[in-house]
Amino acid sequence: MTRFHLAVALDGAGWHPAAWRDPSARPHDLFTAAYWTGLVTEAQRGLLDFVTIDDALSLQQATHFIPDDRVDQVRGRLDALLIAARVAPHTANLGIVPTVTTADTEPFHTSKNIATLDYVSTGRAGVQFRVGGFRDATHFGRRPALEISRENLRSPEIEQAVAERFDEAADYIEVVRRLWDSWEDGAEIRDAATGRFIDRDRLHRIDFQGAHFSVRGPSITPRPPQGQPLVTVLGHSEIPYTLAQRQADVVFVTPADASYIAVEGPKVFADLVVFLGSDKARLDELDGEQFLSDARIVTEGLADKIEELQQLGYDGVRLRPGVLPVDLIAIVDELVPELQRRGLFRTSYEASTLRGHLGLDRPASRYQGASR
Amino acid sequence: MTRKQIILGHYLGGVNHSTVWSDPAAGSQIDFASFVHAAQAAERGKFDFFFLAEGLALRERDGQIFDQDVIGRPDAITVLTALAAVTEHLGLVATVNATFNEPYELARQLATLDHLSGGRAGWNIVTSSDAFTGGNFRRGGFLKREDRYVRAEEFLAVARQLWDSWNPDDIVADQASGTFLRRPDAGAFDFAGKQFTVNGRFTTPRSPQGQPVILQAGISSEGREFAAGGGPDAIFSPYHTLAEAQAFYRDIQQRAAPYGRAPKILPGASFVLGDTLAEAEERHREISRAQITGRGAQILLETVWNRDLSGFDPDGPLPDVDPTPDAPLFIQGRARIHPDPFATVAEWRAIAEANKYSLRDLAIHVFSRTEFIGTPTQVADRLDAFVQNDGSDGFIIGSHLTPTGIDEFVDKVVPLLQERGSLRTDYEGSTLRDNLGLTVS
């Protein structure tokens, strides 16, 4: 039978804005290596396929699109890709998938950084691409900030601007992927007889020219252990689904009801916020308002819901723990054994790479056999 | 007079001609295990820090990628952050270009490295104006040469404003009162300059060192002024003869004194050991000929001649043709370190004539300089004397062999420096600033 996949999304003290006030939370440790190492060690114990680590190039805010000056919620982040690098040596099988923003960063850097994460984790790296580039544009000063609000969200200008950002993101991921392929496997020959370290016919310029930018290549980093580290995106609507279809290996979607969201190409994971060891009602009370999420919120009967999702055709679920680490511990100690009992989840790791966990082959370079 | 403590960094080069790949002992330049080995060896030797360089485009000769040298390296900050998991005291210094990065992104990466290593982050700031490298970046190679230091200085000013945008006590995280942040504007910043006009809020709370340690290379007059004034905590020096090094040391300290600064001066250095001086010299001869093959020698000289020299016998005399500096760049992606090729060629011809050097001998003489050759005692004596006489405050030690080249230095030279009282026998503090004796900024 097809195995179902289980991922956990890590962010700060958990996904509920009052998570840090839960008695089990460790709000003073959020910016320490020990905190993150503890979380991934726990995830590895639960045999999870991977963890994602959330990130953004702007401070957290209570409401989408609207910066605020609240002091009663977690504010502050570390760079997710570097958290991933820091915790990778402490785990052996777990896939590690940091978020990277595309809008004002360089695809050349991102490609080599994720490739490097793949090297330090020996084949367990992925990336969740986030588009960004709206209000946070002032942090870079390279393009005008796009002021999105609830009111103008559906206006033609904003819709067009958003579509352009996503189009640019598709180009960006294309560049990242071509750069991973720009060194063919076996390009390093160390041939003493001819004095050649490298067979340069197996190194390729990518010569990407798009509407928004161009990049020459090749990468400075050899092809990463997985060939192509796992590419993931989050989507709630047509525009991100199109991006996922073009570029992603995994897409996280929000099923509003008992239906399957078809996105052609990538594996489809349902995105759920879960409260297993924590009490959502009490957290809502602490925060002063009811917690809403772009993902589906589940407070009971999680194993049944997951089985239902599996039967609908989803490839996996990504669980966002309401409170860390307590809900992660409950996932590992309660949910995983229950899913194993139902024959839905692995009882030991069978692969050592992230692509391997997901049953994805290691692809050959797209440039294999092409001469420069 | 108190004895100066020698600062030691280990530079794992791993790529380019100085790294010998034909040696059977040469390991991978890219596998994480190599970086772990070298960093842990440096920590065993009580080094202050581990250092990685950067190169953002593969070098080309006449439009074709170099195939004779080791190439293929990881991202420095990412590898160093992973190394924080397998080391405890060692500083972690990344070389990162100010031209092809943005302050907001890089400042948070460095602050993150500092958080996740418990205060061991360092940044070697370099600049570039090279359009060839720019081809790999969406923003392109846009910078005019004369704007390099303007951008570097502004970049550093923005980064420092970002690092200072959070106070050490901004995170209260008091569960009872529900106060996470002490003030609503933690992280606020605003900068308007020639290169950067940026504002908003920085994501990353203040890191253990406050600011990572800043290193810089640069011997031009603007570089020296930048170094002395607003700039770094430590400076690379290219000088290896004591008299030149002392003059540079004095010059920097004189320029820095009015600012109340005293940056550490650290030349790069390589070594070859032997049981006797003769044995060390013989080993050095072998290593330098492995580093610079006949073909490699032609290519190194082409960086100055800027024309094809493949027709000249490496074991024969220097090419009898003139350099063509105005032709399109023959070698791409390598910093041009000889501003006046005619003068350089004249100088090299004189050296070759005086020493009866072949083309390859000359390339070895110029490009494979090994400063410390001898028995462990001789090398320790000379390193120590150089520092005690204010030629520098220490060294950044590299090796021709990845990743194990540093081992014999750690095993044989380090104990001698410790016996002399010039090198710590254990780490006293936990941050890179502690290691270097710098205050937390």
Chai-1 contact restraints between the chains, C-beta under 6 A:
chainA,res_idxA,chainB,res_idxB,connection_type,confidence,min_distance_angstrom,max_distance_angstrom,comment,restraint_id
A,R21,B,Q175,contact,1.0,0.0,6.0,A-B,restraint_1
A,P27,B,A173,contact,1.0,0.0,6.0,A-B,restraint_2
A,H28,B,A173,contact,1.0,0.0,6.0,A-B,restraint_3
A,F31,B,H115,contact,1.0,0.0,6.0,A-B,restraint_4
A,F31,B,P205,contact,1.0,0.0,6.0,A-B,restraint_5
A,A33,B,L116,contact,1.0,0.0,6.0,A-B,restraint_6
A,L59,B,R201,contact,1.0,0.0,6.0,A-B,restraint_7
A,L59,B,T203,contact,1.0,0.0,6.0,A-B,restraint_8
A,D69,B,P184,contact,1.0,0.0,6.0,A-B,restraint_9
A,V71,B,T179,contact,1.0,0.0,6.0,A-B,restraint_10
A,V71,B,L181,contact,1.0,0.0,6.0,A-B,restraint_11
A,V71,B,P184,contact,1.0,0.0,6.0,A-B,restraint_12
A,D72,B,G178,contact,1.0,0.0,6.0,A-B,restraint_13
A,V74,B,F180,contact,1.0,0.0,6.0,A-B,restraint_14
A,R75,B,L181,contact,1.0,0.0,6.0,A-B,restraint_15
A,G76,B,P205,contact,1.0,0.0,6.0,A-B,restraint_16
A,R77,B,T203,contact,1.0,0.0,6.0,A-B,restraint_17
A,L78,B,T112,contact,1.0,0.0,6.0,A-B,restraint_18
A,L78,B,H115,contact,1.0,0.0,6.0,A-B,restraint_19
A,D79,B,R108,contact,1.0,0.0,6.0,A-B,restraint_20
A,D79,B,Q109,contact,1.0,0.0,6.0,A-B,restraint_21
A,D79,B,T112,contact,1.0,0.0,6.0,A-B,restraint_22
A,L82,B,T81,contact,1.0,0.0,6.0,A-B,restraint_23
A,L82,B,T112,contact,1.0,0.0,6.0,A-B,restraint_24
A,A85,B,T78,contact,1.0,0.0,6.0,A-B,restraint_25
A,A85,B,T81,contact,1.0,0.0,6.0,A-B,restraint_26
A,A85,B,A82,contact,1.0,0.0,6.0,A-B,restraint_27
A,R86,B,T81,contact,1.0,0.0,6.0,A-B,restraint_28
A,R86,B,A84,contact,1.0,0.0,6.0,A-B,restraint_29
A,R86,B,A85,contact,1.0,0.0,6.0,A-B,restraint_30
A,R86,B,L116,contact,1.0,0.0,6.0,A-B,restraint_31
A,A88,B,A82,contact,1.0,0.0,6.0,A-B,restraint_32
A,P89,B,A82,contact,1.0,0.0,6.0,A-B,restraint_33
A,P89,B,A85,contact,1.0,0.0,6.0,A-B,restraint_34
A,P89,B,V86,contact,1.0,0.0,6.0,A-B,restraint_35
A,E106,B,F137,contact,1.0,0.0,6.0,A-B,restraint_36
A,F108,B,N136,contact,1.0,0.0,6.0,A-B,restraint_37
A,F108,B,F137,contact,1.0,0.0,6.0,A-B,restraint_38
A,K112,B,D75,contact,1.0,0.0,6.0,A-B,restraint_39
A,N113,B,D75,contact,1.0,0.0,6.0,A-B,restraint_40
A,N113,B,T78,contact,1.0,0.0,6.0,A-B,restraint_41
A,T116,B,P74,contact,1.0,0.0,6.0,A-B,restraint_42
A,T116,B,D75,contact,1.0,0.0,6.0,A-B,restraint_43
A,T116,B,T78,contact,1.0,0.0,6.0,A-B,restraint_44
A,T116,B,V79,contact,1.0,0.0,6.0,A-B,restraint_45
A,Y119,B,F32,contact,1.0,0.0,6.0,A-B,restraint_46
A,Y119,B,P74,contact,1.0,0.0,6.0,A-B,restraint_47
A,V120,B,F32,contact,1.0,0.0,6.0,A-B,restraint_48
A,V120,B,A82,contact,1.0,0.0,6.0,A-B,restraint_49
A,T138,B,N199,contact,1.0,0.0,6.0,A-B,restraint_50
A,T138,B,G200,contact,1.0,0.0,6.0,A-B,restraint_51
A,H139,B,Y104,contact,1.0,0.0,6.0,A-B,restraint_52
A,H139,B,V198,contact,1.0,0.0,6.0,A-B,restraint_53
A,H139,B,G200,contact,1.0,0.0,6.0,A-B,restraint_54
A,F140,B,E102,contact,1.0,0.0,6.0,A-B,restraint_55
A,F140,B,Y104,contact,1.0,0.0,6.0,A-B,restraint_56
A,G141,B,F196,contact,1.0,0.0,6.0,A-B,restraint_57
A,G141,B,T197,contact,1.0,0.0,6.0,A-B,restraint_58
A,G141,B,V198,contact,1.0,0.0,6.0,A-B,restraint_59
A,R190,B,W21,contact,1.0,0.0,6.0,A-B,restraint_60
A,A192,B,S22,contact,1.0,0.0,6.0,A-B,restraint_61
A,G195,B,Q68,contact,1.0,0.0,6.0,A-B,restraint_62
A,G195,B,T293,contact,1.0,0.0,6.0,A-B,restraint_63
A,G195,B,R295,contact,1.0,0.0,6.0,A-B,restraint_64
A,R196,B,D67,contact,1.0,0.0,6.0,A-B,restraint_65
A,F197,B,W21,contact,1.0,0.0,6.0,A-B,restraint_66
A,F197,B,V70,contact,1.0,0.0,6.0,A-B,restraint_67
A,I198,B,D67,contact,1.0,0.0,6.0,A-B,restraint_68
A,R200,B,I65,contact,1.0,0.0,6.0,A-B,restraint_69
A,R200,B,D67,contact,1.0,0.0,6.0,A-B,restraint_70
A,L203,B,I65,contact,1.0,0.0,6.0,A-B,restraint_71
A,F213,B,R138,contact,1.0,0.0,6.0,A-B,restraint_72
A,V215,B,N136,contact,1.0,0.0,6.0,A-B,restraint_73
A,R216,B,G135,contact,1.0,0.0,6.0,A-B,restraint_74
A,R216,B,N136,contact,1.0,0.0,6.0,A-B,restraint_75
A,I220,B,R73,contact,1.0,0.0,6.0,A-B,restraint_76
A,T221,B,P74,contact,1.0,0.0,6.0,A-B,restraint_77
A,P222,B,I30,contact,1.0,0.0,6.0,A-B,restraint_78
A,P222,B,G72,contact,1.0,0.0,6.0,A-B,restraint_79
